[in-house]
């Protein structure tokens, strides 16, 4: 049976530790220490929950071959907790202003990296389920931090992957600044005239001799759902709302 974890504190969930809904039924997502009678027991932030959980590092170490310090445990939780359901809403970047001040600069960082870095790495999933990554020229067009448009060859292996499985990710890397930005989402293959004309540039005939109507020229439209960035030696996950 698949082991599930409390979506508030990360504790492994067993039947006897399940929280309760307002009608008294078992809640399958939260433990009894976090969720009771249809509401959260603690009114706290994610960082306050992490601080609370850190006091139990001794119990955690009982199941580890190599003990970790309280500081190491806090660091691990800071990377893990943003993925839990209760805290994902706090880590949302809206197209207007991020709700969480911790992420205030992330939107600008994504835009800057997409607009200035010459190379973007895109990943697809092949027919055997393995991730495949390729370096591409930077996005031709960007709509906020959610939608990115690239050019590519219609008859490429990458296009075949996306047609079979649209799950994708793109990655921006600033090696000098030691920053990385990964976005997850879906990739569409567009071949309509409007999309092709939108991102066509002078000089593209060197890649597509037939011009904007070249059958081997198409557009990749990436739509981001969430991501993760690494900056100043600190990773942070977020959702794009």
C-alpha positions as YAML, in Angstrom:
chain: A
units: angstrom
residues:
- id: 1
  name: UNK
  ca: [0.00, 0.00, 0.00]
- id: 2
  name: UNK
  ca: [1.27, 3.46, -0.91]
- id: 3
  name: UNK
  ca: [2.46, 5.43, 2.12]
- id: 4
  name: UNK
  ca: [0.76, 8.81, 2.40]
- id: 5
  name: UNK
  ca: [1.80, 11.84, 4.40]
- id: 6
  name: UNK
  ca: [-0.09, 14.58, 6.23]
- id: 7
  name: UNK
  ca: [-0.46, 17.54, 3.88]
- id: 8
  name: UNK
  ca: [0.20, 19.94, 6.74]
- id: 9
  name: UNK
  ca: [3.07, 18.55, 8.83]
- id: 10
  name: UNK
  ca: [4.42, 15.74, 6.62]
- id: 11
  name: UNK
  ca: [3.80, 12.98, 9.18]
- id: 12
  name: UNK
  ca: [3.24, 9.48, 7.71]
- id: 13
  name: UNK
  ca: [-0.50, 8.77, 7.77]
- id: 14
  name: UNK
  ca: [-1.96, 5.59, 9.21]
- id: 15
  name: UNK
  ca: [-5.64, 4.86, 9.77]
- id: 16
  name: UNK
  ca: [-5.48, 5.67, 13.47]
- id: 17
  name: UNK
  ca: [-3.71, 8.99, 12.81]
- id: 18
  name: UNK
  ca: [-6.19, 10.34, 10.22]
- id: 19
  name: UNK
  ca: [-7.80, 13.67, 11.04]
- id: 20
  name: UNK
  ca: [-11.58, 14.12, 11.10]
- id: 21
  name: UNK
  ca: [-14.05, 16.07, 8.97]
- id: 22
  name: UNK
  ca: [-16.91, 18.18, 10.35]
- id: 23
  name: UNK
  ca: [-19.26, 15.18, 10.14]
- id: 24
  name: UNK
  ca: [-16.86, 12.99, 12.09]
- id: 25
  name: UNK
  ca: [-15.64, 10.99, 9.09]
- id: 26
  name: UNK
  ca: [-11.94, 10.35, 8.52]
- id: 27
  name: UNK
  ca: [-9.97, 12.86, 6.51]
- id: 28
  name: UNK
  ca: [-7.52, 11.20, 4.14]
- id: 29
  name: UNK
  ca: [-5.15, 14.16, 3.74]
- id: 30
  name: UNK
  ca: [-4.36, 15.42, 7.23]
- id: 31
  name: UNK
  ca: [-3.36, 13.89, 10.56]
- id: 32
  name: UNK
  ca: [-5.38, 14.23, 13.77]
- id: 33
  name: UNK
  ca: [-2.76, 16.61, 15.22]
- id: 34
  name: UNK
  ca: [-3.29, 19.08, 12.36]
- id: 35
  name: UNK
  ca: [-6.94, 18.63, 11.38]
- id: 36
  name: UNK
  ca: [-9.93, 17.92, 13.61]
- id: 37
  name: UNK
  ca: [-13.69, 18.35, 13.17]
- id: 38
  name: UNK
  ca: [-13.25, 19.89, 9.72]
- id: 39
  name: UNK
  ca: [-10.71, 22.59, 10.57]
- id: 40
  name: UNK
  ca: [-7.03, 23.01, 11.25]
- id: 41
  name: UNK
  ca: [-5.98, 22.68, 14.86]
- id: 42
  name: UNK
  ca: [-3.21, 25.27, 14.54]
- id: 43
  name: UNK
  ca: [-3.64, 28.69, 12.97]
- id: 44
  name: UNK
  ca: [-0.06, 29.11, 11.82]
- id: 45
  name: UNK
  ca: [2.21, 29.86, 8.88]
- id: 46
  name: UNK
  ca: [4.34, 27.29, 7.11]
- id: 47
  name: UNK
  ca: [7.49, 28.56, 8.83]
- id: 48
  name: UNK
  ca: [5.79, 28.32, 12.23]
- id: 49
  name: UNK
  ca: [4.77, 24.73, 11.45]
- id: 50
  name: UNK
  ca: [8.34, 23.91, 10.48]
- id: 51
  name: UNK
  ca: [9.62, 25.39, 13.73]
- id: 52
  name: UNK
  ca: [7.05, 23.33, 15.67]
- id: 53
  name: UNK
  ca: [7.98, 20.10, 13.88]
- id: 54
  name: UNK
  ca: [11.71, 20.68, 14.34]
- id: 55
  name: UNK
  ca: [11.43, 19.85, 18.04]
- id: 56
  name: UNK
  ca: [10.74, 16.23, 17.07]
- id: 57
  name: UNK
  ca: [14.06, 15.70, 15.27]
- id: 58
  name: UNK
  ca: [14.97, 13.14, 17.93]
- id: 59
  name: UNK
  ca: [12.04, 10.94, 16.88]
- id: 60
  name: UNK
  ca: [13.03, 11.37, 13.23]
- id: 61
  name: UNK
  ca: [16.59, 10.26, 13.97]
- id: 62
  name: UNK
  ca: [15.35, 6.97, 15.43]
- id: 63
  name: UNK
  ca: [14.51, 5.84, 11.89]
- id: 64
  name: UNK
  ca: [17.66, 7.19, 10.23]
- id: 65
  name: UNK
  ca: [20.98, 5.36, 9.78]
- id: 66
  name: UNK
  ca: [22.82, 8.67, 10.23]
- id: 67
  name: UNK
  ca: [21.38, 11.26, 12.67]
- id: 68
  name: UNK
  ca: [20.74, 14.78, 11.44]
- id: 69
  name: UNK
  ca: [20.85, 18.04, 13.37]
- id: 70
  name: UNK
  ca: [17.83, 20.21, 14.07]
- id: 71
  name: UNK
  ca: [19.16, 22.77, 11.58]
- id: 72
  name: UNK
  ca: [19.49, 20.11, 8.88]
- id: 73
  name: UNK
  ca: [15.95, 18.93, 9.58]
- id: 74
  name: UNK
  ca: [14.61, 22.47, 9.25]
- id: 75
  name: UNK
  ca: [16.43, 22.83, 5.93]
- id: 76
  name: UNK
  ca: [14.87, 19.61, 4.62]
- id: 77
  name: UNK
  ca: [11.39, 20.70, 5.70]
- id: 78
  name: UNK
  ca: [11.80, 24.08, 3.99]
- id: 79
  name: UNK
  ca: [12.36, 22.23, 0.73]
- id: 80
  name: UNK
  ca: [9.57, 19.67, 1.30]
- id: 81
  name: UNK
  ca: [6.73, 21.65, 2.88]
- id: 82
  name: UNK
  ca: [5.99, 23.92, -0.12]
- id: 83
  name: UNK
  ca: [4.80, 20.79, -1.94]
- id: 84
  name: UNK
  ca: [2.22, 19.94, 0.75]
- id: 85
  name: UNK
  ca: [-1.38, 20.88, -0.03]
- id: 86
  name: UNK
  ca: [-1.90, 23.18, 2.95]
- id: 87
  name: UNK
  ca: [1.08, 25.38, 2.07]
- id: 88
  name: UNK
  ca: [0.95, 25.40, -1.72]
- id: 89
  name: UNK
  ca: [-1.56, 28.25, -1.67]
- id: 90
  name: UNK
  ca: [0.96, 30.37, 0.22]
- id: 91
  name: UNK
  ca: [3.53, 29.81, -2.48]
- id: 92
  name: UNK
  ca: [1.49, 31.12, -5.39]
- id: 93
  name: UNK
  ca: [2.81, 33.77, -7.76]
- id: 94
  name: UNK
  ca: [-0.04, 35.64, -9.42]
- id: 95
  name: UNK
  ca: [0.44, 37.67, -12.57]
- id: 96
  name: UNK
  ca: [-0.28, 40.79, -10.52]
- id: 97
  name: UNK
  ca: [1.58, 40.80, -7.20]
- id: 98
  name: UNK
  ca: [2.76, 37.68, -5.35]
- id: 99
  name: UNK
  ca: [0.85, 37.07, -2.12]
- id: 100
  name: UNK
  ca: [3.92, 35.83, -0.35]
- id: 101
  name: UNK
  ca: [6.60, 38.53, 0.12]
- id: 102
  name: UNK
  ca: [9.25, 35.79, 0.09]
- id: 103
  name: UNK
  ca: [8.47, 35.33, -3.61]
- id: 104
  name: UNK
  ca: [8.22, 39.04, -4.44]
- id: 105
  name: UNK
  ca: [11.32, 38.97, -6.67]
- id: 106
  name: UNK
  ca: [10.74, 35.61, -8.32]
- id: 107
  name: UNK
  ca: [8.40, 36.89, -11.02]
- id: 108
  name: UNK
  ca: [10.92, 39.52, -12.09]
- id: 109
  name: UNK
  ca: [13.72, 36.94, -11.95]
- id: 110
  name: UNK
  ca: [11.83, 34.57, -14.27]
- id: 111
  name: UNK
  ca: [11.15, 37.37, -16.73]
- id: 112
  name: UNK
  ca: [14.74, 38.61, -16.68]
- id: 113
  name: UNK
  ca: [16.24, 35.16, -17.20]
- id: 114
  name: UNK
  ca: [13.82, 34.35, -20.04]
- id: 115
  name: UNK
  ca: [14.54, 37.66, -21.77]
- id: 116
  name: UNK
  ca: [18.32, 37.81, -21.37]
- id: 117
  name: UNK
  ca: [19.72, 34.29, -21.33]
- id: 118
  name: UNK
  ca: [20.58, 33.02, -24.84]
- id: 119
  name: UNK
  ca: [19.72, 29.38, -24.10]
- id: 120
  name: UNK
  ca: [16.72, 27.67, -22.51]
- id: 121
  name: UNK
  ca: [16.68, 23.97, -21.69]
- id: 122
  name: UNK
  ca: [13.43, 22.19, -22.48]
- id: 123
  name: UNK
  ca: [12.48, 18.67, -21.43]
- id: 124
  name: UNK
  ca: [10.02, 16.15, -22.80]
- id: 125
  name: UNK
  ca: [9.06, 12.58, -21.89]
- id: 126
  name: UNK
  ca: [9.96, 9.85, -24.38]
- id: 127
  name: UNK
  ca: [7.99, 6.74, -25.27]
- id: 128
  name: UNK
  ca: [9.70, 4.77, -22.47]
- id: 129
  name: UNK
  ca: [8.92, 7.38, -19.83]
- id: 130
  name: UNK
  ca: [12.41, 8.84, -19.60]
- id: 131
  name: UNK
  ca: [13.00, 12.61, -19.46]
- id: 132
  name: UNK
  ca: [14.82, 14.07, -22.46]
- id: 133
  name: UNK
  ca: [16.42, 17.51, -22.30]
- id: 134
  name: UNK
  ca: [17.58, 19.77, -25.10]
- id: 135
  name: UNK
  ca: [19.12, 23.25, -25.32]
- id: 136
  name: UNK
  ca: [16.98, 25.71, -27.28]
- id: 137
  name: UNK
  ca: [17.24, 29.36, -28.27]
- id: 138
  name: UNK
  ca: [15.51, 31.66, -25.80]
- id: 139
  name: UNK
  ca: [11.72, 32.10, -26.06]
- id: 140
  name: UNK
  ca: [10.63, 34.25, -29.00]
- id: 141
  name: UNK
  ca: [7.58, 35.55, -27.18]
- id: 142
  name: UNK
  ca: [6.66, 35.57, -23.50]
- id: 143
  name: UNK
  ca: [3.28, 36.31, -21.93]
- id: 144
  name: UNK
  ca: [3.99, 37.17, -18.31]
- id: 145
  name: UNK
  ca: [5.65, 34.26, -16.53]
- id: 146
  name: UNK
  ca: [3.07, 31.67, -17.55]
- id: 147
  name: UNK
  ca: [3.32, 31.27, -21.34]
- id: 148
  name: UNK
  ca: [6.44, 30.97, -23.51]
- id: 149
  name: UNK
  ca: [6.75, 30.43, -27.28]
- id: 150
  name: UNK
  ca: [9.67, 28.70, -29.03]
- id: 151
  name: UNK
  ca: [10.46, 27.78, -32.64]
- id: 152
  name: UNK
  ca: [11.42, 24.26, -33.66]
- id: 153
  name: UNK
  ca: [11.28, 21.69, -36.43]
- id: 154
  name: UNK
  ca: [7.93, 20.03, -37.07]
- id: 155
  name: UNK
  ca: [9.55, 16.71, -37.85]
- id: 156
  name: UNK
  ca: [11.83, 16.66, -34.81]
- id: 157
  name: UNK
  ca: [11.87, 13.97, -32.14]
- id: 158
  name: UNK
  ca: [10.95, 16.60, -29.56]
- id: 159
  name: UNK
  ca: [7.70, 17.43, -31.35]
- id: 160
  name: UNK
  ca: [6.85, 13.73, -31.52]
- id: 161
  name: UNK
  ca: [7.34, 13.49, -27.76]
- id: 162
  name: UNK
  ca: [5.05, 16.43, -27.03]
- id: 163
  name: UNK
  ca: [2.34, 15.18, -29.34]
- id: 164
  name: UNK
  ca: [2.34, 11.87, -27.47]
- id: 165
  name: UNK
  ca: [2.74, 13.39, -23.99]
- id: 166
  name: UNK
  ca: [2.37, 17.15, -23.43]
- id: 167
  name: UNK
  ca: [4.01, 17.14, -19.99]
- id: 168
  name: UNK
  ca: [7.09, 19.33, -20.12]
- id: 169
  name: UNK
  ca: [9.49, 21.53, -18.22]
- id: 170
  name: UNK
  ca: [11.77, 24.42, -19.15]
- id: 171
  name: UNK
  ca: [14.89, 25.51, -17.31]
- id: 172
  name: UNK
  ca: [16.78, 28.80, -17.23]
- id: 173
  name: UNK
  ca: [20.31, 28.78, -15.87]
- id: 174
  name: UNK
  ca: [22.45, 31.77, -14.92]
- id: 175
  name: UNK
  ca: [25.78, 30.09, -14.31]
- id: 176
  name: UNK
  ca: [27.61, 33.29, -13.38]
- id: 177
  name: UNK
  ca: [24.96, 34.33, -10.89]
- id: 178
  name: UNK
  ca: [24.54, 30.76, -9.67]
- id: 179
  name: UNK
  ca: [20.78, 30.91, -10.22]
- id: 180
  name: UNK
  ca: [18.44, 28.35, -11.74]
- id: 181
  name: UNK
  ca: [14.74, 28.49, -12.58]
- id: 182
  name: UNK
  ca: [12.68, 25.40, -13.47]
- id: 183
  name: UNK
  ca: [9.08, 25.66, -14.68]
- id: 184
  name: UNK
  ca: [6.74, 22.68, -15.08]
- id: 185
  name: UNK
  ca: [3.70, 22.58, -17.31]
- id: 186
  name: UNK
  ca: [2.51, 21.46, -20.72]
- id: 187
  name: UNK
  ca: [3.79, 21.99, -24.24]
- id: 188
  name: UNK
  ca: [1.53, 22.44, -27.27]
- id: 189
  name: UNK
  ca: [2.68, 22.03, -30.86]
- id: 190
  name: UNK
  ca: [1.19, 24.81, -33.00]
- id: 191
  name: UNK
  ca: [1.23, 24.80, -36.80]
- id: 192
  name: UNK
  ca: [-1.46, 27.39, -37.59]
- id: 193
  name: UNK
  ca: [-0.48, 30.39, -39.70]
- id: 194
  name: UNK
  ca: [-1.23, 32.97, -36.99]
- id: 195
  name: UNK
  ca: [1.07, 31.36, -34.42]
- id: 196
  name: UNK
  ca: [3.86, 30.84, -36.95]
- id: 197
  name: UNK
  ca: [3.70, 34.44, -38.14]
- id: 198
  name: UNK
  ca: [3.62, 35.76, -34.57]
- id: 199
  name: UNK
  ca: [7.12, 34.56, -33.71]
- id: 200
  name: UNK
  ca: [8.73, 34.59, -37.17]
- id: 201
  name: UNK
  ca: [11.87, 36.73, -37.35]
- id: 202
  name: UNK
  ca: [14.06, 38.07, -40.16]
- id: 203
  name: UNK
  ca: [16.81, 35.57, -40.83]
- id: 204
  name: UNK
  ca: [14.76, 32.51, -39.92]
- id: 205
  name: UNK
  ca: [15.05, 31.30, -43.52]
- id: 206
  name: UNK
  ca: [18.49, 29.96, -42.58]
- id: 207
  name: UNK
  ca: [16.65, 27.40, -40.48]
- id: 208
  name: UNK
  ca: [13.47, 27.14, -42.55]
- id: 209
  name: UNK
  ca: [14.25, 27.77, -46.26]
- id: 210
  name: UNK
  ca: [10.56, 27.65, -47.16]
- id: 211
  name: UNK
  ca: [9.83, 30.72, -45.06]
- id: 212
  name: UNK
  ca: [6.97, 31.11, -42.61]
- id: 213
  name: UNK
  ca: [4.94, 28.48, -44.51]
- id: 214
  name: UNK
  ca: [7.76, 25.91, -44.43]
- id: 215
  name: UNK
  ca: [6.11, 22.63, -43.32]
- id: 216
  name: UNK
  ca: [9.13, 21.90, -41.13]
- id: 217
  name: UNK
  ca: [8.60, 25.09, -39.11]
- id: 218
  name: UNK
  ca: [6.28, 25.03, -36.10]
- id: 219
  name: UNK
  ca: [5.75, 26.70, -32.75]
- id: 220
  name: UNK
  ca: [6.05, 25.25, -29.26]
- id: 221
  name: UNK
  ca: [3.76, 26.89, -26.69]
- id: 222
  name: UNK
  ca: [4.71, 26.17, -23.09]
- id: 223
  name: UNK
  ca: [2.19, 26.91, -20.33]
- id: 224
  name: UNK
  ca: [3.62, 26.86, -16.81]
- id: 225
  name: UNK
  ca: [1.74, 25.56, -13.78]
- id: 226
  name: UNK
  ca: [4.43, 25.62, -11.09]
- id: 227
  name: UNK
  ca: [8.14, 25.76, -10.61]
- id: 228
  name: UNK
  ca: [11.20, 25.84, -8.44]
- id: 229
  name: UNK
  ca: [14.08, 28.29, -8.27]
- id: 230
  name: UNK
  ca: [17.53, 28.22, -6.75]
- id: 231
  name: UNK
  ca: [19.19, 31.46, -5.73]
- id: 232
  name: UNK
  ca: [21.60, 32.50, -2.98]
- id: 233
  name: UNK
  ca: [22.09, 28.82, -2.07]
- id: 234
  name: UNK
  ca: [18.41, 28.45, -1.24]
- id: 235
  name: UNK
  ca: [15.73, 26.55, -3.22]
- id: 236
  name: UNK
  ca: [12.05, 27.45, -3.16]
- id: 237
  name: UNK
  ca: [9.03, 25.87, -4.87]
- id: 238
  name: UNK
  ca: [6.04, 27.89, -6.04]
- id: 239
  name: UNK
  ca: [2.77, 27.67, -7.96]
- id: 240
  name: UNK
  ca: [1.83, 30.05, -10.79]
- id: 241
  name: UNK
  ca: [-1.73, 31.27, -10.36]
...
